[in-house]
Amino acid sequence: MSRLKTTTIALYYSLAAVLIGLITFTLNWNLYDLIGGPLPGYKILLFPGNLSLIYVWHPIFTEEVALLPKLGMILLGQFILVYVAVVSIVGIVRKINS
């Protein structure tokens, strides 16, 4: 396994997940009418962000939220959940391999 610190690896993966989420959200938003529905893979690629939107942000903000703040909440949730998952997985793998 890599000699990078666990937090550095998690940061790279989290930033990649945010970039992928932003691209997916933008494509879905712009192509929804053209393809007649959601972008294939949208639910999978934005799963961590949508999960945080349902269980973290929705109970706090019960009213309708505008598009850009909602996008920010999705991407923040995407970053945090992927970061925690990668830190956990890399930590477990390093414990097993040591």
C-alpha positions in Angstrom: 0.0 0.0 0.0 1.0 3.6 -0.5 3.3 5.4 2.0 1.0 8.4 1.9 -0.7 9.4 5.1 -4.3 8.1 5.6 -5.7 11.6 5.6 -3.9 12.5 2.4 -5.3 9.5 0.6 -8.8 10.3 2.0 -8.5 13.9 0.9 -7.6 12.9 -2.7 -10.5 10.5 -2.9 -12.9 13.0 -1.4 -12.0 15.7 -3.8 -12.3 13.3 -6.7 -15.8 12.3 -5.4 -16.8 16.0 -5.2 -15.5 16.7 -8.7 -17.4 13.6 -10.1 -20.5 14.7 -8.2 -20.4 18.2 -9.5 -20.0 17.0 -13.1 -22.7 14.4 -12.7 -25.1 16.9 -11.1 -24.4 19.5 -13.8 -24.9 17.0 -16.7 -28.1 15.6 -15.1 -29.5 19.2 -14.6 -28.7 20.2 -18.2 -29.6 16.9 -20.0 -32.7 15.8 -18.0 -35.2 17.0 -20.7 -33.0 15.8 -23.5 -32.7 12.2 -22.3 -36.1 12.1 -20.8 -35.1 11.3 -17.2 -32.2 11.2 -14.8 -28.7 10.5 -16.1 -27.7 6.8 -15.9 -25.6 6.3 -12.8 -26.8 9.5 -11.2 -28.0 7.7 -8.0 -24.8 5.7 -7.7 -22.3 8.6 -8.3 -24.1 10.9 -5.9 -25.1 8.3 -3.4 -23.1 9.8 -0.4 -24.3 13.3 -1.2 -27.9 12.3 -1.5 -27.7 10.2 1.6 -26.5 13.2 3.6 -29.2 15.3 2.0 -31.9 12.9 3.3 -30.6 12.1 6.8 -28.6 15.2 7.8 -29.8 18.3 5.9 -33.5 17.5 5.4 -34.3 17.4 9.1 -32.6 20.8 9.6 -34.0 22.5 6.6 -37.6 21.3 6.2 -38.6 24.0 3.7 -37.7 24.1 0.0 -34.0 25.0 -0.5 -32.8 26.8 -3.7 -30.7 25.0 -6.2 -27.2 26.3 -5.4 -27.5 25.8 -1.6 -28.8 22.3 -2.2 -25.9 21.6 -4.5 -23.5 22.8 -1.8 -25.1 20.6 0.8 -24.9 17.6 -1.6 -21.2 18.2 -2.3 -20.4 18.8 1.3 -22.1 15.6 2.3 -20.3 13.8 -0.6 -17.0 15.1 0.6 -17.5 14.2 4.3 -19.0 10.7 3.8 -16.3 9.7 1.3 -13.6 11.1 3.5 -14.8 9.1 6.5 -15.3 5.9 4.5 -11.8 6.1 3.0 -10.2 6.9 6.3 -11.9 3.8 7.8 -11.1 1.5 5.0 -7.5 2.5 4.7 -7.1 2.2 8.4 -8.5 -1.3 8.5 -6.4 -2.4 5.5 -3.2 -1.0 7.1 -4.0 -2.8 10.4 -4.5 -6.1 8.6 -1.3 -5.7 6.5 0.9 -4.7 9.4 
